[in-house]
């Protein structure tokens, strides 16, 4: 039930407002002046306050100022029989949602009350979203020498326009490195367009990357922008580039050389301004020897190489990763925070983690859901696939 504080030095008005608002299923408290109201606001959380302007000891405008100074986030509707435009403007400047003159029109008052409460809910939702977005900001977690080197390299490389080739096994966090580079770059206000080259059929990869003109092929019923054009001004992340067809590689090479693209089925060239970050789990030098990857494209992409180690190569990071994922998953699912015993962490450090960070996160989530508040080495043995 939403709670409202009515502040007015006239008892009759307080009682009337309280009766009307309680009929609308609000919980209502009242206060005789600003000083009384401030004391109650410090003790209780109110969704809304209806506040008179002219009151003894502390008037409505002074009370609004105190709310700002003390960081009390309660929506306020100011009511007064002595108001004018200047007073209304002053009240709004001090944070009031609206200003209503006496004698009160109760219908208008109720509409304003609901609008103010709706705004409060929107503000709260916005704060939650911002908090979530803040948490989604890329974080490289770990204290191992390998991770520290990667973090340092990202800091140096990100502000430049250099192309980056990220290598590493599946699940190590190559896409995390790419996002971190983009976020710390001068292009971070422009889009980061991610393309999984392994997930797109070879016959569609060129259309996906460069777009197509209407009628270019049977299902091309309209002109379409490709990923390079969508990323113009920003960054394109070509994940699993080792799986790209040779014909698509030739077009990507041309785009990197000339900063121009041509849509499938078209002959018009489009200028592009795109930073390219690529990633692969394959050994591209072996792919070049097998004629599966163009050597000239490899050298275009491999300006700054970054290798992301497997989790098995940085097992000293397992305790800090476990704590990070526990906090993250429990927050997301609204669960009580859980902890690991030292023996549980040691048990996890013995495991090979062939699926790397991706597998590790899944196991942590499984342990959080299935175990008690303190996760033991026996729990790890029971619920980890390697020990079945």
VOTOR-762649 format. One record per residue (C-alpha): residue number from 1; residue in one letter; x, y, z. Coordinates in Angstrom, 3 decimals. Example, Ala and Ser with C-alpha at 12.3 -4.5 7.8 and 13.67 -1.06 7.14 Angstrom:
BEGIN
+------+------+----------+----------+----------+
! resi ! resn !       c1 !       c2 !       c3 !
+------+------+----------+----------+----------+
!    1 !    A !   12.300 !   -4.500 !    7.800 !
!    2 !    S !   13.670 !   -1.060 !    7.140 !
+------+------+----------+----------+----------+
***
This chain:
BEGIN
+------+------+----------+----------+----------+
! resi ! resn !       c1 !       c2 !       c3 !
+------+------+----------+----------+----------+
!    1 !    X !    0.000 !    0.000 !    0.000 !
!    2 !    X !    1.352 !    3.422 !   -0.963 !
!    3 !    X !    1.828 !    5.908 !    1.858 !
!    4 !    X !    1.113 !    9.642 !    1.826 !
!    5 !    X !    2.036 !   12.314 !    4.375 !
!    6 !    X !   -0.384 !   15.246 !    4.642 !
!    7 !    X !    1.210 !   18.411 !    6.084 !
!    8 !    X !   -1.059 !   21.328 !    7.014 !
!    9 !    X !   -1.502 !   23.451 !   10.134 !
!   10 !    X !   -5.314 !   23.369 !    9.743 !
!   11 !    X !   -6.785 !   20.236 !   11.321 !
!   12 !    X !   -9.947 !   20.335 !    9.192 !
!   13 !    X !   -7.933 !   20.214 !    5.954 !
!   14 !    X !   -5.716 !   17.414 !    7.271 !
!   15 !    X !   -8.764 !   15.357 !    8.253 !
!   16 !    X !  -10.537 !   15.960 !    4.942 !
!   17 !    X !   -7.531 !   14.988 !    2.867 !
!   18 !    X !   -6.900 !   11.943 !    5.037 !
!   19 !    X !  -10.505 !   10.730 !    4.621 !
!   20 !    X !  -10.462 !   11.243 !    0.837 !
!   21 !    X !   -7.100 !    9.527 !    0.332 !
!   22 !    X !   -7.926 !    6.578 !    2.586 !
!   23 !    X !  -11.073 !    5.984 !    0.500 !
!   24 !    X !   -8.665 !    5.604 !   -2.451 !
!   25 !    X !   -6.800 !    2.870 !   -0.524 !
!   26 !    X !   -3.767 !    4.948 !    0.444 !
!   27 !    X !   -2.173 !    4.761 !    3.876 !
!   28 !    X !   -2.116 !    8.318 !    5.266 !
!   29 !    X !   -0.139 !   10.028 !    8.039 !
!   30 !    X !   -0.367 !   13.703 !    8.922 !
!   31 !    X !    1.861 !   16.434 !   10.333 !
!   32 !    X !    0.988 !   19.872 !   11.750 !
!   33 !    X !    3.926 !   21.797 !   10.243 !
!   34 !    X !    7.276 !   21.470 !    8.459 !
!   35 !    X !    9.240 !   20.570 !   11.580 !
!   36 !    X !    6.828 !   17.769 !   12.463 !
!   37 !    X !    6.856 !   16.566 !    8.856 !
!   38 !    X !   10.654 !   16.499 !    8.622 !
!   39 !    X !   10.887 !   14.380 !   11.765 !
!   40 !    X !    8.415 !   11.867 !   10.309 !
!   41 !    X !   10.150 !   11.847 !    6.910 !
!   42 !    X !   13.421 !   10.893 !    8.609 !
!   43 !    X !   11.774 !    7.949 !   10.369 !
!   44 !    X !    9.457 !    6.670 !    7.632 !
!   45 !    X !    9.475 !    6.243 !    3.862 !
!   46 !    X !    6.590 !    8.063 !    2.197 !
!   47 !    X !    5.700 !    7.747 !   -1.479 !
!   48 !    X !    4.166 !   11.236 !   -1.563 !
!   49 !    X !    3.725 !   14.340 !    0.577 !
!   50 !    X !    0.921 !   16.914 !    0.313 !
!   51 !    X !    2.300 !   20.079 !    1.837 !
!   52 !    X !    0.853 !   23.489 !    2.676 !
!   53 !    X !    2.994 !   26.594 !    2.098 !
!   54 !    X !    2.086 !   28.867 !    5.012 !
!   55 !    X !    2.800 !   27.084 !    8.295 !
!   56 !    X !    4.373 !   28.041 !   11.647 !
!   57 !    X !    7.966 !   27.102 !   12.590 !
!   58 !    X !    8.905 !   25.733 !    9.159 !
!   59 !    X !    6.866 !   26.557 !    6.051 !
!   60 !    X !    6.462 !   24.443 !    2.920 !
!   61 !    X !    9.266 !   26.039 !    0.906 !
!   62 !    X !   11.718 !   25.616 !    3.787 !
!   63 !    X !   10.644 !   21.985 !    4.097 !
!   64 !    X !   11.282 !   21.426 !    0.371 !
!   65 !    X !   14.754 !   22.873 !    0.775 !
!   66 !    X !   15.454 !   20.534 !    3.684 !
!   67 !    X !   14.377 !   17.539 !    1.604 !
!   68 !    X !   16.936 !   18.506 !   -1.042 !
!   69 !    X !   19.694 !   19.105 !    1.497 !
!   70 !    X !   19.092 !   15.834 !    3.319 !
!   71 !    X !   18.540 !   13.714 !    0.202 !
!   72 !    X !   14.998 !   12.637 !    1.074 !
!   73 !    X !   13.464 !   11.401 !   -2.215 !
!   74 !    X !    9.728 !   11.885 !   -1.640 !
!   75 !    X !    7.426 !   13.307 !   -4.306 !
!   76 !    X !    5.775 !   16.542 !   -3.133 !
!   77 !    X !    2.544 !   18.294 !   -4.148 !
!   78 !    X !    2.338 !   21.809 !   -2.722 !
!   79 !    X !   -1.093 !   23.173 !   -1.731 !
!   80 !    X !   -1.802 !   26.744 !   -0.654 !
!   81 !    X !   -4.537 !   29.340 !   -0.383 !
!   82 !    X !   -2.017 !   32.185 !   -0.567 !
!   83 !    X !   -0.166 !   31.146 !   -3.685 !
!   84 !    X !    0.739 !   33.012 !   -6.812 !
!   85 !    X !    2.796 !   32.227 !   -9.919 !
!   86 !    X !    6.059 !   33.226 !   -8.213 !
!   87 !    X !    5.357 !   30.873 !   -5.292 !
!   88 !    X !    4.463 !   28.010 !   -7.638 !
!   89 !    X !    7.655 !   28.493 !   -9.664 !
!   90 !    X !    9.739 !   28.631 !   -6.492 !
!   91 !    X !    8.127 !   25.411 !   -5.218 !
!   92 !    X !    8.820 !   23.553 !   -8.472 !
!   93 !    X !   12.426 !   24.810 !   -8.484 !
!   94 !    X !   12.836 !   23.322 !   -5.016 !
!   95 !    X !   11.610 !   19.935 !   -6.257 !
!   96 !    X !    7.795 !   19.988 !   -5.982 !
!   97 !    X !    5.935 !   17.868 !   -8.530 !
!   98 !    X !    3.000 !   20.295 !   -8.785 !
!   99 !    X !    1.273 !   23.245 !   -7.127 !
!  100 !    X !   -2.468 !   23.267 !   -6.347 !
!  101 !    X !   -4.389 !   26.248 !   -5.001 !
!  102 !    X !   -7.027 !   26.158 !   -2.272 !
!  103 !    X !   -9.946 !   25.659 !   -2.195 !
!  104 !    X !   -9.029 !   22.212 !   -3.450 !
!  105 !    X !  -10.706 !   20.525 !   -6.393 !
!  106 !    X !  -10.616 !   16.947 !   -5.077 !
!  107 !    X !  -10.891 !   15.360 !   -8.535 !
!  108 !    X !   -7.920 !   17.365 !   -9.769 !
!  109 !    X !   -6.061 !   16.575 !   -6.568 !
!  110 !    X !   -6.539 !   12.806 !   -7.013 !
!  111 !    X !   -5.391 !   12.964 !  -10.647 !
!  112 !    X !   -2.280 !   14.896 !   -9.584 !
!  113 !    X !   -1.617 !   12.420 !   -6.753 !
!  114 !    X !   -1.715 !    9.478 !   -9.171 !
!  115 !    X !    0.502 !   11.291 !  -11.672 !
!  116 !    X !    3.051 !   12.069 !   -8.964 !
!  117 !    X !    3.092 !    8.452 !   -7.781 !
!  118 !    X !    3.459 !    7.229 !  -11.374 !
!  119 !    X !    6.470 !    9.516 !  -11.773 !
!  120 !    X !    7.977 !    8.164 !   -8.554 !
!  121 !    X !    7.669 !    4.612 !   -9.895 !
!  122 !    X !    9.282 !    5.638 !  -13.182 !
!  123 !    X !   12.151 !    7.304 !  -11.332 !
!  124 !    X !   12.666 !    4.158 !   -9.241 !
!  125 !    X !   12.599 !    1.929 !  -12.342 !
!  126 !    X !   15.086 !    4.223 !  -14.070 !
!  127 !    X !   17.458 !    3.990 !  -11.109 !
!  128 !    X !   17.230 !    0.189 !  -11.192 !
!  129 !    X !   17.923 !    0.133 !  -14.929 !
!  130 !    X !   20.865 !    2.489 !  -14.534 !
!  131 !    X !   22.202 !    0.294 !  -11.759 !
!  132 !    X !   21.880 !   -2.756 !  -13.979 !
!  133 !    X !   23.523 !   -0.953 !  -16.882 !
!  134 !    X !   26.306 !    0.147 !  -14.587 !
!  135 !    X !   26.819 !   -3.441 !  -13.566 !
!  136 !    X !   26.822 !   -4.543 !  -17.183 !
!  137 !    X !   29.808 !   -2.311 !  -17.863 !
!  138 !    X !   32.619 !   -4.568 !  -19.001 !
!  139 !    X !   34.775 !   -5.913 !  -16.189 !
!  140 !    X !   37.902 !   -8.007 !  -16.571 !
!  141 !    X !   38.003 !  -10.069 !  -13.391 !
!  142 !    X !   41.251 !  -11.497 !  -12.077 !
!  143 !    X !   44.572 !  -10.782 !  -10.384 !
!  144 !    X !   46.735 !  -13.206 !  -12.351 !
!  145 !    X !   49.674 !  -11.907 !  -14.349 !
!  146 !    X !   47.978 !  -12.922 !  -17.616 !
!  147 !    X !   44.827 !  -10.888 !  -16.910 !
!  148 !    X !   46.802 !   -7.885 !  -15.682 !
!  149 !    X !   48.746 !   -7.898 !  -18.970 !
!  150 !    X !   45.501 !   -7.982 !  -20.967 !
!  151 !    X !   43.982 !   -5.131 !  -18.935 !
!  152 !    X !   47.118 !   -3.042 !  -19.432 !
!  153 !    X !   47.133 !   -3.805 !  -23.160 !
!  154 !    X !   43.448 !   -2.828 !  -23.482 !
!  155 !    X !   44.146 !    0.505 !  -21.788 !
!  156 !    X !   46.950 !    1.237 !  -24.252 !
!  157 !    X !   45.203 !    0.003 !  -27.392 !
!  158 !    X !   41.608 !    1.166 !  -26.849 !
!  159 !    X !   42.128 !    4.922 !  -27.513 !
!  160 !    X !   43.879 !    4.170 !  -30.834 !
!  161 !    X !   42.370 !    3.107 !  -34.169 !
!  162 !    X !   44.514 !   -0.042 !  -34.386 !
!  163 !    X !   42.853 !   -3.273 !  -35.469 !
!  164 !    X !   42.936 !   -6.054 !  -32.895 !
!  165 !    X !   42.977 !   -9.834 !  -33.321 !
!  166 !    X !   41.862 !  -11.707 !  -30.194 !
!  167 !    X !   42.694 !  -15.399 !  -29.900 !
!  168 !    X !   41.782 !  -17.997 !  -27.313 !
!  169 !    X !   39.697 !  -21.094 !  -26.665 !
!  170 !    X !   35.892 !  -21.065 !  -26.560 !
!  171 !    X !   34.494 !  -19.553 !  -23.382 !
!  172 !    X !   37.625 !  -17.643 !  -22.349 !
!  173 !    X !   36.006 !  -14.202 !  -22.764 !
!  174 !    X !   37.230 !  -12.972 !  -26.150 !
!  175 !    X !   34.006 !  -11.011 !  -26.669 !
!  176 !    X !   34.514 !   -9.405 !  -23.251 !
!  177 !    X !   37.906 !   -8.115 !  -24.384 !
!  178 !    X !   36.335 !   -6.726 !  -27.570 !
!  179 !    X !   33.589 !   -4.918 !  -25.628 !
!  180 !    X !   36.147 !   -3.519 !  -23.196 !
!  181 !    X !   38.238 !   -2.120 !  -26.050 !
!  182 !    X !   35.145 !   -0.486 !  -27.570 !
!  183 !    X !   33.949 !    0.979 !  -24.249 !
!  184 !    X !   37.345 !    2.541 !  -23.579 !
!  185 !    X !   37.753 !    3.821 !  -27.142 !
!  186 !    X !   36.889 !    7.201 !  -28.630 !
!  187 !    X !   34.091 !    5.431 !  -30.513 !
!  188 !    X !   32.173 !    4.382 !  -27.401 !
!  189 !    X !   29.203 !    6.643 !  -28.198 !
!  190 !    X !   28.784 !    4.881 !  -31.561 !
!  191 !    X !   27.571 !    1.296 !  -31.969 !
!  192 !    X !   29.487 !   -1.905 !  -31.366 !
!  193 !    X !   28.122 !   -4.380 !  -33.923 !
!  194 !    X !   28.872 !   -8.023 !  -33.156 !
!  195 !    X !   28.897 !  -10.661 !  -35.896 !
!  196 !    X !   29.330 !  -14.373 !  -35.193 !
!  197 !    X !   30.824 !  -15.533 !  -38.482 !
!  198 !    X !   30.432 !  -19.202 !  -37.528 !
!  199 !    X !   26.668 !  -18.832 !  -37.001 !
!  200 !    X !   25.908 !  -17.380 !  -40.447 !
!  201 !    X !   25.629 !  -19.753 !  -43.467 !
!  202 !    X !   28.429 !  -19.180 !  -45.981 !
!  203 !    X !   25.956 !  -18.220 !  -48.711 !
!  204 !    X !   24.541 !  -15.430 !  -46.518 !
!  205 !    X !   27.684 !  -14.048 !  -44.883 !
!  206 !    X !   28.387 !  -11.460 !  -47.593 !
!  207 !    X !   24.819 !  -10.146 !  -47.471 !
!  208 !    X !   24.996 !  -10.042 !  -43.671 !
!  209 !    X !   28.251 !   -8.102 !  -43.656 !
!  210 !    X !   27.772 !   -5.758 !  -46.600 !
!  211 !    X !   24.002 !   -5.628 !  -47.127 !
!  212 !    X !   22.144 !   -6.241 !  -50.373 !
!  213 !    X !   20.105 !   -4.421 !  -52.975 !
!  214 !    X !   16.475 !   -5.244 !  -53.634 !
!  215 !    X !   16.252 !   -8.175 !  -56.045 !
!  216 !    X !   19.886 !   -9.245 !  -55.514 !
!  217 !    X !   18.604 !  -12.776 !  -54.854 !
!  218 !    X !   15.253 !  -14.512 !  -54.492 !
!  219 !    X !   14.458 !  -13.480 !  -50.910 !
!  220 !    X !   15.907 !   -9.942 !  -51.241 !
!  221 !    X !   12.548 !   -8.153 !  -51.251 !
!  222 !    X !   14.041 !   -4.866 !  -50.027 !
!  223 !    X !   17.383 !   -3.079 !  -49.807 !
!  224 !    X !   19.134 !   -3.897 !  -46.552 !
!  225 !    X !   22.050 !   -2.419 !  -44.621 !
!  226 !    X !   24.858 !   -4.776 !  -43.706 !
!  227 !    X !   26.782 !   -4.962 !  -40.434 !
!  228 !    X !   29.639 !   -2.787 !  -41.714 !
!  229 !    X !   27.213 !   -0.010 !  -42.630 !
!  230 !    X !   25.396 !   -0.365 !  -39.270 !
!  231 !    X !   28.744 !   -0.004 !  -37.484 !
!  232 !    X !   29.718 !    3.167 !  -39.367 !
!  233 !    X !   31.446 !    5.511 !  -36.901 !
!  234 !    X !   31.781 !    2.701 !  -34.371 !
!  235 !    X !   33.283 !   -0.768 !  -34.076 !
!  236 !    X !   32.537 !   -4.069 !  -35.778 !
!  237 !    X !   33.477 !   -7.249 !  -33.888 !
!  238 !    X !   33.998 !  -10.205 !  -36.224 !
!  239 !    X !   33.818 !  -13.176 !  -33.873 !
!  240 !    X !   35.056 !  -16.579 !  -35.092 !
!  241 !    X !   36.519 !  -14.981 !  -38.209 !
!  242 !    X !   38.411 !  -18.210 !  -38.899 !
!  243 !    X !   35.100 !  -19.702 !  -40.077 !
!  244 !    X !   34.489 !  -17.010 !  -42.728 !
!  245 !    X !   34.374 !  -18.111 !  -46.369 !
!  246 !    X !   37.245 !  -17.125 !  -48.680 !
!  247 !    X !   34.979 !  -14.996 !  -50.878 !
!  248 !    X !   33.759 !  -13.042 !  -47.835 !
!  249 !    X !   37.369 !  -12.697 !  -46.655 !
!  250 !    X !   38.257 !  -11.056 !  -49.969 !
!  251 !    X !   35.494 !   -8.485 !  -49.522 !
!  252 !    X !   36.489 !   -7.792 !  -45.913 !
!  253 !    X !   40.091 !   -7.281 !  -47.055 !
!  254 !    X !   38.937 !   -4.730 !  -49.648 !
!  255 !    X !   36.807 !   -2.940 !  -47.048 !
!  256 !    X !   39.853 !   -2.672 !  -44.758 !
!  257 !    X !   42.134 !   -1.492 !  -47.554 !
!  258 !    X !   39.809 !    1.106 !  -49.100 !
!  259 !    X !   37.306 !    1.875 !  -46.332 !
!  260 !    X !   34.566 !    1.191 !  -48.872 !
!  261 !    X !   31.916 !   -1.504 !  -49.286 !
!  262 !    X !   29.563 !   -2.586 !  -52.054 !
!  263 !    X !   26.199 !   -4.206 !  -51.339 !
!  264 !    X !   25.467 !   -7.641 !  -52.801 !
!  265 !    X !   23.752 !   -7.083 !  -56.158 !
!  266 !    X !   24.847 !   -3.446 !  -56.344 !
!  267 !    X !   27.635 !   -1.499 !  -57.982 !
!  268 !    X !   27.582 !    1.667 !  -55.856 !
!  269 !    X !   30.398 !    2.063 !  -53.343 !
!  270 !    X !   29.736 !    3.305 !  -49.812 !
!  271 !    X !   32.425 !    4.909 !  -47.667 !
!  272 !    X !   32.647 !    3.522 !  -44.158 !
!  273 !    X !   34.458 !    4.568 !  -41.003 !
!  274 !    X !   34.716 !    1.419 !  -38.911 !
!  275 !    X !   37.208 !    0.006 !  -36.453 !
!  276 !    X !   37.580 !   -3.761 !  -36.841 !
!  277 !    X !   38.165 !   -6.155 !  -33.954 !
!  278 !    X !   38.316 !   -9.851 !  -34.852 !
!  279 !    X !   38.454 !  -13.000 !  -32.756 !
!  280 !    X !   39.003 !  -16.680 !  -33.374 !
!  281 !    X !   39.554 !  -19.951 !  -31.518 !
!  282 !    X !   41.500 !  -21.332 !  -34.480 !
!  283 !    X !   45.223 !  -21.195 !  -35.255 !
!  284 !    X !   45.057 !  -18.857 !  -38.264 !
!  285 !    X !   48.636 !  -19.613 !  -39.301 !
!  286 !    X !   47.673 !  -23.270 !  -39.745 !
!  287 !    X !   44.503 !  -22.178 !  -41.553 !
!  288 !    X !   46.681 !  -20.131 !  -43.936 !
!  289 !    X !   48.888 !  -23.184 !  -44.598 !
!  290 !    X !   45.724 !  -25.165 !  -45.365 !
!  291 !    X !   44.494 !  -22.425 !  -47.731 !
!  292 !    X !   41.452 !  -21.796 !  -45.560 !
!  293 !    X !   42.406 !  -18.248 !  -44.587 !
!  294 !    X !   43.961 !  -15.389 !  -46.545 !
!  295 !    X !   47.426 !  -14.425 !  -45.370 !
!  296 !    X !   46.974 !  -10.808 !  -46.497 !
!  297 !    X !   43.778 !  -10.501 !  -44.429 !
!  298 !    X !   45.541 !  -12.053 !  -41.435 !
!  299 !    X !   48.236 !   -9.383 !  -41.544 !
!  300 !    X !   45.599 !   -6.643 !  -41.924 !
!  301 !    X !   43.789 !   -7.850 !  -38.819 !
!  302 !    X !   46.743 !   -8.841 !  -36.661 !
!  303 !    X !   48.013 !   -5.328 !  -35.882 !
!  304 !    X !   47.560 !   -5.835 !  -32.136 !
!  305 !    X !   47.343 !   -9.505 !  -31.102 !
!  306 !    X !   45.718 !  -10.308 !  -27.753 !
!  307 !    X !   45.676 !  -13.888 !  -26.503 !
!  308 !    X !   43.126 !  -14.708 !  -23.796 !
!  309 !    X !   44.353 !  -17.586 !  -21.596 !
!  310 !    X !   42.195 !  -20.531 !  -20.628 !
!  311 !    X !   40.902 !  -20.743 !  -17.061 !
!  312 !    X !   43.269 !  -23.676 !  -16.501 !
!  313 !    X !   46.161 !  -21.271 !  -17.183 !
!  314 !    X !   45.043 !  -18.844 !  -14.485 !
!  315 !    X !   43.589 !  -20.960 !  -11.696 !
!  316 !    X !   44.727 !  -18.403 !   -9.107 !
!  317 !    X !   41.809 !  -16.249 !  -10.360 !
!  318 !    X !   39.187 !  -18.874 !   -9.403 !
!  319 !    X !   38.491 !  -17.493 !   -5.873 !
!  320 !    X !   37.914 !  -13.931 !   -7.100 !
!  321 !    X !   35.861 !  -15.176 !  -10.069 !
!  322 !    X !   33.728 !  -17.311 !   -7.757 !
!  323 !    X !   33.012 !  -14.315 !   -5.505 !
!  324 !    X !   32.220 !  -12.110 !   -8.517 !
!  325 !    X !   29.754 !  -14.575 !  -10.039 !
!  326 !    X !   28.114 !  -15.338 !   -6.687 !
!  327 !    X !   27.434 !  -11.631 !   -6.111 !
!  328 !    X !   26.256 !  -11.095 !   -9.680 !
!  329 !    X !   23.960 !  -14.129 !   -9.880 !
!  330 !    X !   22.468 !  -13.643 !   -6.392 !
!  331 !    X !   21.738 !   -9.983 !   -7.189 !
!  332 !    X !   20.104 !  -10.862 !  -10.499 !
!  333 !    X !   17.955 !  -13.601 !   -8.977 !
!  334 !    X !   17.182 !  -11.829 !   -5.691 !
!  335 !    X !   18.776 !  -14.586 !   -3.629 !
!  336 !    X !   20.680 !  -14.453 !   -0.352 !
!  337 !    X !   24.440 !  -14.149 !   -0.889 !
!  338 !    X !   26.269 !  -17.447 !   -0.553 !
!  339 !    X !   29.897 !  -18.179 !    0.283 !
!  340 !    X !   32.491 !  -20.880 !   -0.412 !
!  341 !    X !   34.677 !  -22.660 !    2.092 !
!  342 !    X !   38.430 !  -22.600 !    1.425 !
!  343 !    X !   38.231 !  -26.331 !    0.698 !
!  344 !    X !   35.524 !  -25.735 !   -1.924 !
!  345 !    X !   37.663 !  -23.171 !   -3.721 !
!  346 !    X !   40.667 !  -25.522 !   -3.645 !
!  347 !    X !   38.497 !  -28.282 !   -5.087 !
!  348 !    X !   37.463 !  -26.022 !   -7.952 !
!  349 !    X !   41.099 !  -25.140 !   -8.629 !
!  350 !    X !   41.844 !  -28.835 !   -9.222 !
!  351 !    X !   39.401 !  -29.070 !  -12.124 !
!  352 !    X !   40.353 !  -28.721 !  -15.803 !
!  353 !    X !   37.515 !  -26.327 !  -16.797 !
!  354 !    X !   37.588 !  -27.246 !  -20.476 !
!  355 !    X !   34.651 !  -24.885 !  -21.071 !
!  356 !    X !   36.565 !  -22.039 !  -19.413 !
!  357 !    X !   34.721 !  -19.011 !  -17.915 !
!  358 !    X !   31.431 !  -19.934 !  -19.590 !
!  359 !    X !   31.417 !  -23.354 !  -17.936 !
!  360 !    X !   32.666 !  -21.943 !  -14.633 !
!  361 !    X !   29.784 !  -19.445 !  -14.448 !
!  362 !    X !   27.227 !  -22.192 !  -15.152 !
!  363 !    X !   28.663 !  -24.345 !  -12.361 !
!  364 !    X !   28.581 !  -21.421 !   -9.907 !
!  365 !    X !   24.923 !  -20.792 !  -10.762 !
!  366 !    X !   24.158 !  -24.500 !  -10.257 !
!  367 !    X !   25.860 !  -24.481 !   -6.844 !
!  368 !    X !   23.996 !  -21.308 !   -5.784 !
!  369 !    X !   20.633 !  -22.859 !   -6.646 !
!  370 !    X !   21.214 !  -26.341 !   -5.237 !
!  371 !    X !   23.350 !  -25.714 !   -2.147 !
!  372 !    X !   22.947 !  -24.136 !    1.290 !
!  373 !    X !   24.319 !  -20.699 !    2.186 !
!  374 !    X !   27.833 !  -22.089 !    2.657 !
!  375 !    X !   29.058 !  -24.124 !   -0.318 !
!  376 !    X !   31.491 !  -26.892 !    0.679 !
!  377 !    X !   34.021 !  -29.047 !   -1.169 !
!  378 !    X !   31.513 !  -31.923 !   -0.975 !
!  379 !    X !   28.961 !  -29.755 !   -2.797 !
!  380 !    X !   31.508 !  -28.981 !   -5.503 !
!  381 !    X !   32.295 !  -32.680 !   -5.942 !
!  382 !    X !   28.595 !  -33.581 !   -6.038 !
!  383 !    X !   27.398 !  -30.953 !   -8.486 !
!  384 !    X !   30.366 !  -30.613 !  -10.840 !
!  385 !    X !   30.385 !  -32.740 !  -13.985 !
!  386 !    X !   34.056 !  -33.688 !  -13.689 !
!  387 !    X !   33.353 !  -35.628 !  -10.500 !
!  388 !    X !   30.376 !  -37.638 !  -11.648 !
+------+------+----------+----------+----------+
***
